[in-house]
Amino acid sequence: MPSDKDDKKAASSSEYTETSSEYEEAQQQRASLFGNHRTRLRWQPSSRTMNLDVRQTLQNRRNLEVKYKGRLNTNSGAYHHIIRLQKNLHQGTPSLARIIAAEQGMEIEGVESINPDKVLPGGLSTLVFRDWTMSPGVKFEQTVAVPAATDGSSSSKGRNDLKYCLTFRKQPQVIYRRSVWDSWLSTKADLQFDSQKQAVGVAGNVRLKVFRLNVTDKQDVQLSAGYDYTWGSLGRTLVRPNHRCSC
């Protein structure tokens, strides 16, 4: 009689890629015009202002990615936005993809199998040495202020910056994964060169994220704790905590 192991489906990396591509194409068909689009209203108690945040991400099959981030101050009309073009160079098969494949009973040819039920499924070696993405690119940043004038008219002044960037990003490292709970560890370092100021700056962050999935049919809850840091032309050397809860 065939055993349970015989029923386990073996898939090559190309087959897994095709399956992933079919899923991505289905997702892209749902939002082919806007790609990955998010909006958010954020209240800042210190300044008593309401901001509208907009994020847009588009990426083709060659891992060429365009990112847009915008923020509109609904009180003053001032806005700040960033447009970034980068090429994502991935290192091997991400551990998150290996975990999903294992949960579906699939084996990726040429890739070590993984146990999705244990704590830190990817292991310490993956946490340190694998799952890195390097992304060279350019970033255009613009800030426009619209202060109110005494005669009722408005004037505007702004700042434009063009920077060359090299980002090192750690793909999400699953700490513990269950049907409705998920916990990830991620980190990023962004090296930026300002051609106008001839200066180099570094910014980055470290995050521990905990997700409570499917609180409602269309809503998850995310808790995030970590640190942000800056150095060089991006500001004085600073390490500050960053804690957030979002739905």
C-alpha positions as CSV (number, residue, x, y, z in Angstrom):
1,M,0.0,0.0,0.0
2,P,1.3,3.5,-0.7
3,S,2.4,5.4,2.3
4,D,1.7,9.0,3.2
5,K,5.2,9.9,1.9
6,D,4.3,8.5,-1.5
7,D,1.3,10.9,-1.6
8,K,3.5,13.9,-1.0
9,K,3.9,15.9,-4.1
10,A,7.4,16.7,-5.2
11,A,7.7,19.9,-7.2
12,S,10.7,21.5,-8.9
13,S,11.6,25.1,-8.4
14,S,10.3,26.0,-11.8
15,E,6.9,24.4,-11.0
16,Y,6.8,26.3,-7.8
17,T,7.7,29.5,-9.6
18,E,4.9,28.8,-12.1
19,T,2.4,28.3,-9.3
20,S,3.5,31.5,-7.6
21,S,3.4,33.4,-11.0
22,E,-0.2,32.2,-11.5
23,Y,-1.2,33.5,-8.1
24,E,0.6,36.8,-8.8
25,E,-1.1,37.2,-12.2
26,A,-4.5,36.6,-10.5
27,Q,-3.7,39.3,-8.0
28,Q,-2.5,41.7,-10.7
29,Q,-5.7,41.2,-12.7
30,R,-7.7,42.3,-9.7
31,A,-5.7,45.6,-9.5
32,S,-3.9,45.9,-12.8
33,L,-4.3,49.6,-12.9
34,F,-3.2,50.4,-9.3
35,G,-0.9,47.5,-8.4
36,N,-0.3,47.4,-4.6
37,H,-2.2,50.5,-3.5
38,R,-2.7,51.6,0.1
39,T,-4.2,54.7,1.7
40,R,-4.3,55.7,5.4
41,L,-5.5,58.6,7.5
42,R,-3.2,59.4,10.4
43,W,-3.8,61.8,13.3
44,Q,-0.8,63.4,15.0
45,P,-1.9,64.6,18.5
46,S,1.3,66.7,19.1
47,S,0.6,69.0,16.1
48,R,-3.2,68.4,16.0
49,T,-3.0,67.6,12.3
50,M,-4.6,64.9,10.1
51,N,-2.4,63.5,7.3
52,L,-3.5,61.4,4.3
53,D,-0.8,58.8,3.5
54,V,-0.7,57.1,0.1
55,R,1.5,54.2,-1.0
56,Q,1.8,52.7,-4.4
57,T,4.1,49.8,-5.5
58,L,4.5,48.3,-9.0
59,Q,6.9,45.5,-9.9
60,N,7.4,43.6,-13.1
61,R,8.7,40.0,-13.5
62,R,12.3,41.2,-13.8
63,N,12.0,42.6,-10.3
64,L,12.2,46.2,-11.4
65,E,10.2,48.1,-8.8
66,V,8.6,51.5,-8.7
67,K,7.5,52.9,-5.3
68,Y,5.5,56.0,-4.5
69,K,4.9,57.4,-1.0
70,G,2.9,60.6,-0.5
71,R,1.7,62.5,2.6
72,L,-0.8,65.4,2.5
73,N,-1.4,67.6,5.5
74,T,-5.1,68.2,5.4
75,N,-4.8,71.4,7.5
76,S,-2.2,73.3,5.6
77,G,-2.3,71.6,2.2
78,A,1.5,70.9,2.4
79,Y,2.6,67.6,0.9
80,H,5.7,65.5,0.7
81,H,6.3,62.6,-1.7
82,I,9.0,60.2,-2.7
83,I,9.3,58.3,-6.0
84,R,11.8,55.4,-6.1
85,L,13.0,53.2,-8.9
86,Q,15.0,50.1,-7.9
87,K,16.1,46.7,-9.1
88,N,15.6,43.9,-6.5
89,L,18.3,41.2,-6.5
90,H,17.2,38.3,-4.4
91,Q,19.5,35.7,-2.7
92,G,18.1,32.2,-3.4
93,T,14.6,31.0,-2.4
94,P,13.2,33.0,0.5
95,S,12.5,31.0,3.6
96,L,8.9,32.2,3.7
97,A,8.3,30.6,0.3
98,R,9.9,27.4,1.6
99,I,7.6,27.5,4.6
100,I,4.5,28.0,2.5
101,A,5.6,25.1,0.2
102,A,6.1,22.8,3.2
103,E,2.7,23.7,4.5
104,Q,1.2,22.7,1.2
105,G,3.0,19.4,1.2
106,M,5.4,20.4,-1.6
107,E,9.1,19.9,-2.0
108,I,11.2,22.3,-4.0
109,E,13.9,20.5,-6.0
110,G,17.4,21.5,-5.0
111,V,16.2,23.4,-1.9
112,E,16.6,22.0,1.6
113,S,13.2,21.0,3.2
114,I,12.0,23.0,6.2
115,N,9.7,22.2,9.2
116,P,7.1,25.0,9.3
117,D,5.9,24.1,12.8
118,K,9.0,24.7,14.8
119,V,10.2,28.0,16.3
120,L,12.4,29.9,13.8
121,P,11.7,27.4,10.9
122,G,14.5,28.8,8.7
123,G,17.2,28.2,11.4
124,L,19.9,30.4,12.8
125,S,22.1,30.1,9.6
126,T,19.2,31.5,7.5
127,L,18.6,34.3,10.0
128,V,22.2,35.5,9.6
129,F,23.4,34.5,6.2
130,R,20.4,34.0,3.9
131,D,17.3,35.7,2.6
132,W,19.0,39.0,1.8
133,T,17.8,41.3,-1.0
134,M,20.1,44.0,-2.5
135,S,18.3,46.9,-4.4
136,P,20.3,49.5,-6.3
137,G,18.2,52.5,-7.5
138,V,17.5,56.2,-7.5
139,K,15.1,58.2,-5.3
140,F,13.4,61.6,-6.0
141,E,12.1,63.4,-3.0
142,Q,10.0,66.6,-3.0
143,T,8.6,68.7,-0.2
144,V,6.1,71.5,-0.9
145,A,4.9,73.8,1.8
146,V,1.9,76.0,1.4
147,P,1.9,78.6,4.2
148,A,-1.2,80.8,4.6
149,A,-0.6,84.5,3.7
150,T,-2.0,87.5,5.6
151,D,-3.9,88.7,2.5
152,G,-5.7,85.4,2.1
153,S,-3.6,84.2,-0.8
154,S,-1.1,81.3,-0.5
155,S,2.5,80.9,-1.5
156,S,4.5,77.8,-1.9
157,K,8.1,76.8,-1.5
158,G,9.6,73.4,-1.7
159,R,12.7,71.3,-1.8
160,N,13.8,68.7,-4.4
161,D,16.3,66.0,-3.8
162,L,17.7,63.3,-6.2
163,K,19.7,60.5,-4.5
164,Y,21.3,57.3,-5.5
165,C,20.5,54.4,-3.2
166,L,21.6,51.0,-2.3
167,T,19.3,49.0,0.0
168,F,20.0,45.8,1.9
169,R,16.9,44.2,3.1
170,K,16.3,41.1,5.1
171,Q,13.3,39.0,3.8
172,P,10.8,38.4,6.6
173,Q,12.1,35.8,9.0
174,V,9.3,33.8,10.5
175,I,9.7,33.4,14.3
176,Y,6.6,31.4,15.0
177,R,3.7,30.6,12.6
178,R,0.2,29.3,13.4
179,S,-3.2,29.4,11.6
180,V,-4.3,32.8,13.0
181,W,-1.0,34.1,14.6
182,D,2.2,35.0,12.8
183,S,5.4,36.6,14.0
184,W,8.2,38.0,11.8
185,L,11.6,39.6,12.2
186,S,12.8,42.0,9.5
187,T,15.6,44.6,9.1
188,K,16.7,47.1,6.5
189,A,19.7,49.3,5.8
190,D,19.5,52.1,3.2
191,L,22.7,53.7,1.9
192,Q,22.0,57.0,0.1
193,F,24.3,59.3,-1.8
194,D,23.3,62.9,-2.3
195,S,24.9,64.2,-5.6
196,Q,24.2,67.8,-4.8
197,K,25.7,67.8,-1.3
198,Q,28.3,65.1,-2.1
199,A,27.4,63.4,1.1
200,V,26.5,59.9,2.2
201,G,23.8,58.9,4.7
202,V,22.5,55.7,6.2
203,A,19.0,54.9,7.5
204,G,17.5,51.7,8.6
205,N,15.3,49.8,11.0
206,V,14.8,46.6,12.9
207,R,11.3,45.3,13.4
208,L,9.5,42.5,15.3
209,K,6.0,42.1,13.9
210,V,3.1,40.1,15.3
211,F,0.0,39.5,13.3
212,R,-3.5,38.4,14.3
213,L,-5.0,37.2,11.1
214,N,-8.7,37.3,10.0
215,V,-10.0,39.3,12.9
216,T,-12.8,40.1,10.4
217,D,-13.3,38.9,6.9
218,K,-11.2,41.8,5.5
219,Q,-9.1,42.9,8.5
220,D,-6.0,41.8,10.3
221,V,-4.3,43.3,13.3
222,Q,-0.6,44.0,13.3
223,L,1.7,44.9,16.3
224,S,5.1,46.2,15.5
225,A,8.1,47.0,17.8
226,G,11.6,47.9,16.9
227,Y,14.2,50.7,16.3
228,D,14.9,53.2,13.6
229,Y,18.4,54.6,13.0
230,T,19.9,57.4,10.9
231,W,23.5,58.6,10.3
232,G,25.3,61.0,8.0
233,S,23.6,63.3,5.6
234,L,20.2,61.9,6.5
235,G,20.4,63.5,10.0
236,R,22.5,63.3,13.1
237,T,23.2,59.9,14.4
238,L,20.1,58.8,16.1
239,V,18.6,55.5,17.3
240,R,14.9,55.7,18.4
241,P,12.2,53.2,19.3
242,N,9.3,52.7,17.0
243,H,6.1,51.0,18.2
244,R,2.9,50.7,16.2
245,C,-0.5,49.0,16.1
246,S,-2.5,49.0,12.9
247,C,-5.5,47.3,11.5
